[in-house]
Amino acid sequence: MDPLRILVVDDSRAMRMIVRRCLREAGYGDCEVTEAGNGLEALDRIREAAPDLVLSDWNMPEMNGLELLKSLKGTGIRLGFITSEGTPEMRMTAMASGAQFLVAKPFTAESFQRALKPIIGH
């Protein structure tokens, strides 16, 4: 079976590295992880090789996470948010727009496991 492909989208390179580390700590170290710095860059990566799951920040320049999510509608690509803004209103907007989950920063390996397990198993 092919490894699970995850695209991490965040305008902070340091945050992308933290997300990668958390994925490993959560037991997803065997996944193939690629990165993008914003939604437009993410769309380029998705065209190159469609991921199984996108983990996206909400607030980014060029194209934010919600715009990215809307542009993926109908593709079958699942997206979850990893963001510093986890208000109830934002969670409702994310879910109503088709997000699989919203993990608020600061996050832990355990919060990743809780969010990802129902979607991708492990």
Buried (B, 14 or more C-beta within 10 A) or exposed (E): EEEBBBBBBBBEEEBBEBBBEBBBBBBBEEBEBBBBBBBBBBBEBBEEEBBBBBBBBBEBEEBBBBBBBBBBEEEEBBBBBBBEBBEEEBBEBBEEBEBBBBBBBEBEBEBBBBBBEEEBEE
